[in-house]
Amino acid sequence: MINRELNDTAVKMIVMSLNNLKTDIQYKKDLITVNSVQFPK
C-alpha cells in the first residue's frame, strides 16, 4: 500500500515536471517567434 502511494506520488511529480517543461518550451518558442517578427534578420 505504501509502495503504491509512493509510486502515485512519483508519477504525479514526473507528469507535473513534463507539463512544466512543455509549457517552458512553448513559452520560449513563442518568445523566439515574437523576437523574429520584431527583428527580422
N, CA and C atoms as an extended XYZ file, in Angstrom:
123
Properties=species:S:1:pos:R:3:atomname:S:1:resname:S:1:resid:I:1 pbc="F F F"
N         0.837       -1.203        0.000 N   MET     1
C         0.000        0.000        0.000 CA  MET     1
C         0.876        1.258        0.000 C   MET     1
N         1.867        1.258        0.875 N   ILE     2
C         2.756        2.426        0.925 CA  ILE     2
C         3.487        2.573       -0.409 C   ILE     2
N         3.963        1.444       -0.960 N   ASN     3
C         4.643        1.474       -2.255 CA  ASN     3
C         3.760        2.084       -3.310 C   ASN     3
N         2.509        1.683       -3.308 N   ARG     4
C         1.561        2.185       -4.304 CA  ARG     4
C         1.448        3.706       -4.196 C   ARG     4
N         1.345        4.206       -2.965 N   GLU     5
C         1.211        5.651       -2.768 CA  GLU     5
C         2.477        6.372       -3.230 C   GLU     5
N         3.626        5.797       -2.906 N   LEU     6
C         4.887        6.402       -3.335 CA  LEU     6
C         4.950        6.470       -4.852 C   LEU     6
N         4.533        5.375       -5.500 N   ASN     7
C         4.554        5.338       -6.958 CA  ASN     7
C         3.626        6.396       -7.541 C   ASN     7
N         2.429        6.515       -6.959 N   ASP     8
C         1.480        7.517       -7.447 CA  ASP     8
C         2.081        8.913       -7.328 C   ASP     8
N         2.715        9.173       -6.193 N   THR     9
C         3.318       10.491       -5.974 CA  THR     9
C         4.423       10.746       -6.986 C   THR     9
N         5.253        9.738       -7.203 N   ALA    10
C         6.358        9.882       -8.153 CA  ALA    10
C         5.820       10.150       -9.555 C   ALA    10
N         4.791        9.410       -9.925 N   VAL    11
C         4.215        9.590      -11.265 CA  VAL    11
C         3.647       10.998      -11.398 C   VAL    11
N         2.938       11.451      -10.365 N   LYS    12
C         2.366       12.808      -10.417 CA  LYS    12
C         3.466       13.845      -10.569 C   LYS    12
N         4.554       13.658       -9.819 N   MET    13
C         5.652       14.621       -9.888 CA  MET    13
C         6.277       14.631      -11.281 C   MET    13
N         6.442       13.435      -11.859 N   ILE    14
C         7.027       13.348      -13.202 CA  ILE    14
C         6.117       14.017      -14.222 C   ILE    14
N         4.814       13.736      -14.112 N   VAL    15
C         3.863       14.338      -15.046 CA  VAL    15
C         3.885       15.858      -14.915 C   VAL    15
N         3.924       16.348      -13.678 N   MET    16
C         3.968       17.796      -13.463 CA  MET    16
C         5.230       18.396      -14.068 C   MET    16
N         6.357       17.709      -13.870 N   SER    17
C         7.626       18.192      -14.425 CA  SER    17
C         7.544       18.262      -15.948 C   SER    17
N         6.981       17.217      -16.553 N   LEU    18
C         6.865       17.192      -18.014 CA  LEU    18
C         5.958       18.315      -18.494 C   LEU    18
N         4.862       18.547      -17.782 N   ASN    19
C         3.953       19.622      -18.174 CA  ASN    19
C         4.646       20.970      -18.073 C   ASN    19
N         5.428       21.161      -16.996 N   ASN    20
C         6.155       22.412      -16.832 CA  ASN    20
C         7.161       22.594      -17.961 C   ASN    20
N         7.824       21.510      -18.323 N   LEU    21
C         8.816       21.555      -19.387 CA  LEU    21
C         8.145       21.928      -20.708 C   LEU    21
N         6.993       21.308      -20.977 N   LYS    22
C         6.263       21.605      -22.209 CA  LYS    22
C         5.874       23.078      -22.245 C   LYS    22
N         5.371       23.581      -21.118 N   THR    23
C         4.960       24.980      -21.040 CA  THR    23
C         6.169       25.880      -21.284 C   THR    23
N         7.289       25.522      -20.664 N   ASP    24
C         8.515       26.296      -20.790 CA  ASP    24
C         8.975       26.334      -22.248 C   ASP    24
N         8.953       25.182      -22.904 N   ILE    25
C         9.386       25.106      -24.303 CA  ILE    25
C         8.449       25.936      -25.179 C   ILE    25
N         7.147       25.810      -24.950 N   GLN    26
C         6.176       26.569      -25.730 CA  GLN    26
C         6.419       28.064      -25.542 C   GLN    26
N         6.665       28.463      -24.295 N   TYR    27
C         6.900       29.863      -23.969 CA  TYR    27
C         8.134       30.386      -24.706 C   TYR    27
N         9.209       29.594      -24.672 N   LYS    28
C        10.436       30.011      -25.364 CA  LYS    28
C        10.212       30.088      -26.869 C   LYS    28
N         9.453       29.144      -27.410 N   LYS    29
C         9.157       29.167      -28.846 CA  LYS    29
C         8.403       30.442      -29.193 C   LYS    29
N         7.405       30.781      -28.356 N   ASP    30
C         6.625       31.995      -28.597 CA  ASP    30
C         7.528       33.215      -28.534 C   ASP    30
N         8.437       33.244      -27.562 N   LEU    31
C         9.357       34.373      -27.431 CA  LEU    31
C        10.220       34.496      -28.681 C   LEU    31
N        10.729       33.366      -29.153 N   ILE    32
C        11.583       33.375      -30.342 CA  ILE    32
C        10.778       33.882      -31.535 C   ILE    32
N         9.531       33.423      -31.646 N   THR    33
C         8.677       33.863      -32.752 CA  THR    33
C         8.467       35.368      -32.678 C   THR    33
N         8.159       35.855      -31.495 N   VAL    34
C         7.928       37.289      -31.312 CA  VAL    34
C         9.182       38.071      -31.674 C   VAL    34
N        10.335       37.596      -31.195 N   ASN    35
C        11.588       38.281      -31.481 CA  ASN    35
C        11.886       38.290      -32.981 C   ASN    35
N        11.579       37.187      -33.661 N   SER    36
C        11.839       37.104      -35.091 CA  SER    36
C        10.958       38.078      -35.848 C   SER    36
N         9.724       38.217      -35.379 N   VAL    37
C         8.795       39.120      -36.063 CA  VAL    37
C         9.239       40.572      -35.841 C   VAL    37
N         9.638       40.886      -34.614 N   GLN    38
C        10.035       42.259      -34.304 CA  GLN    38
C        11.364       42.628      -34.961 C   GLN    38
N        12.283       41.665      -34.982 N   PHE    39
C        13.604       41.951      -35.533 CA  PHE    39
C        13.933       40.956      -36.638 C   PHE    39
N        13.384       41.133      -37.810 N   PRO    40
C        13.692       40.197      -38.890 CA  PRO    40
C        15.179       40.254      -39.224 C   PRO    40
N        15.771       39.081      -39.389 N   LYS    41
C        17.223       39.055      -39.666 CA  LYS    41
C        17.443       38.964      -41.170 C   LYS    41
